[in-house]
Amino acid sequence: MRVIVAGADERGIGEAISAEGHEVTAVDVADGESLEAAGIEEMDAYVLTEMAQATSIAVAKDHNPEIRVVVYAEGSLPDFATRQADLVVDPSLLDADAVAAEFDAGAN
């Protein structure tokens, strides 16, 4: 599975997903240009690690309507983004390794 991890990945979700055997591309700021450069059109999943970049979910979906969106961040996701996210996980409830294992299970 090919995954983009967007934002400051302070909890290490990108590394945990990579350890599960997936190809991970990281972008600090998720805008149209950086997502295109990262190959969003060919990606299977988009993992957002900062609620402040919630508008990037719509950008990712515009480029790849079938992409699976996982939000791994503290705080509340705006309503418009909630409808486009497949999974929202608070890092204080599940660590990155647990989420990555479930992420892997959901891909099969």
C-alpha positions in Angstrom: 0.0 0.0 0.0 1.2 3.5 -0.8 0.6 6.1 1.9 1.1 9.9 2.2 1.6 11.1 5.8 1.0 14.8 6.0 2.0 17.2 8.8 4.4 17.2 11.6 4.4 13.5 12.4 5.4 13.9 16.1 3.8 10.5 17.1 5.7 8.5 14.5 2.7 7.1 12.5 4.6 7.3 9.3 7.4 5.1 10.7 4.9 2.7 12.2 3.1 2.3 8.9 6.4 1.8 7.1 7.4 -0.9 9.6 4.2 -2.7 8.6 5.7 -2.9 5.1 3.9 0.0 3.3 5.5 2.7 1.2 5.3 6.0 3.0 5.8 9.5 1.6 5.9 12.4 4.0 4.9 16.0 3.4 5.1 18.7 6.0 2.6 21.1 4.4 -0.2 19.4 2.5 -1.3 21.7 -0.3 -2.1 20.9 -3.9 1.4 21.3 -5.1 3.1 19.2 -2.5 0.4 16.4 -2.7 0.8 16.3 -6.5 4.6 16.1 -6.2 4.2 13.3 -3.7 2.0 11.3 -6.2 -1.4 11.7 -4.5 -3.1 10.3 -7.6 -1.4 6.9 -7.2 -1.7 6.7 -3.4 -3.9 4.3 -1.5 -4.2 6.3 1.7 -3.7 9.7 3.1 -2.8 10.1 6.8 -3.2 13.6 8.3 -1.4 14.3 11.6 -2.4 17.9 12.2 -6.0 19.2 12.5 -4.8 22.6 11.4 -4.3 21.1 7.9 -7.8 19.6 7.7 -8.6 21.5 4.4 -6.0 19.2 2.8 -8.4 16.3 3.1 -10.6 18.0 0.4 -7.5 18.6 -1.7 -6.4 15.0 -1.4 -9.9 13.8 -2.3 -10.1 16.2 -5.3 -6.9 14.6 -6.7 -7.8 11.0 -5.8 -11.5 10.5 -4.9 -10.9 6.8 -3.9 -8.1 7.5 -1.4 -8.6 6.3 2.1 -8.3 9.2 4.6 -7.1 8.5 8.2 -6.7 11.4 10.6 -4.3 10.7 13.5 -4.3 13.9 15.5 -5.6 15.4 18.7 -8.5 17.9 18.6 -11.7 18.1 16.6 -12.0 17.7 12.9 -14.2 20.4 11.2 -17.6 19.1 10.0 -16.7 19.4 6.3 -13.6 17.2 6.8 -15.4 14.7 9.0 -17.6 13.7 6.1 -14.5 13.0 4.0 -12.4 11.1 6.6 -12.7 7.3 6.8 -11.1 7.0 10.2 -10.3 9.6 12.9 -8.0 8.4 15.8 -6.9 10.4 18.8 -3.2 9.6 19.5 -3.8 9.7 23.2 -6.1 6.7 22.9 -4.0 4.5 20.5 -0.3 4.6 19.9 1.1 4.7 16.4 2.0 1.0 16.3 -1.5 0.0 17.2 -3.0 2.2 14.5 -0.5 1.0 11.9 -1.4 -2.6 12.7 -5.1 -1.9 12.2 -4.3 0.2 9.2 -2.5 -2.9 7.7 -5.5 -5.1 8.6 -7.9 -2.8 6.9 -5.9 -3.0 3.7 -6.5 -6.7 3.4 
